[in-house]
Amino acid sequence: MPPSAAASLVVRRATVADLEALAPLFDAYRRFYDRPGDLELAREFLEARLTRGESVVFVVLVDDVAVGFTQLYPSFSSVSARPILVLNDLFVSEAGRRRGAARRLLDAAIAHARSEGAVRLALSTARSNLAAQKLYESTGWKRDDEFLTYEFELE
C-alpha cells in the first residue's frame, strides 16, 4: 500500500473484536525485537490483556486496514501518589509508515493518559532504534538522564 494523501487515517481504542487484525502486528513487533514468530502466542497474549482489562490498546487504520498499534499498561508513582501509564509497545507496519500513524498513536496515548489523570507516560526503546528516538523527541518526550534503569532477568 503506497503512501497516499487521500488515505483515511483513524486511531481508535481496540477491543477483542480487533484481535485478528492486531495479532499479526503484535507478532511482527515481537519479531522486530528478535523473538521468534508465533501468531497464536500473539493472539492469546493480546486477548488476555484486553479481556482482563490489563492494558489499553490503540489501533491505527489506514483505509480501514490495521497498520499499527500501541499498548499501555497502568502503573503508579509512589512519589507523586498518582497513576502513570507505561507505553510498552508501539509498532507500525511498513505499509503504514511515513503517514503520521505513529505520531497519531502517541497523541492517542497522551490523550488517554490525561483522561485517566495520569501524572506521566513512560517508555523505553532500544538504543539502536534511532527512528523511534527521533519520533519521541520530536513529539515532546524527554530522555531520562537522571535515573539508571536496572532489570533482573528471571528466565
Secondary structure, DSSP 8 states (H G I E B T S, - for coil): ----TT--EEEEE--GGGHHHHHHHHHHHHHHTT----HHHHHHHHHHHHHHT--EEEEEEETTEEEEEEEEEEEEETTTTEEEEEEEEEEE-GGGTTTTHHHHHHHHHHHHHHHTT-SEEE----TT-HHHHHHHHHTT-----S---------
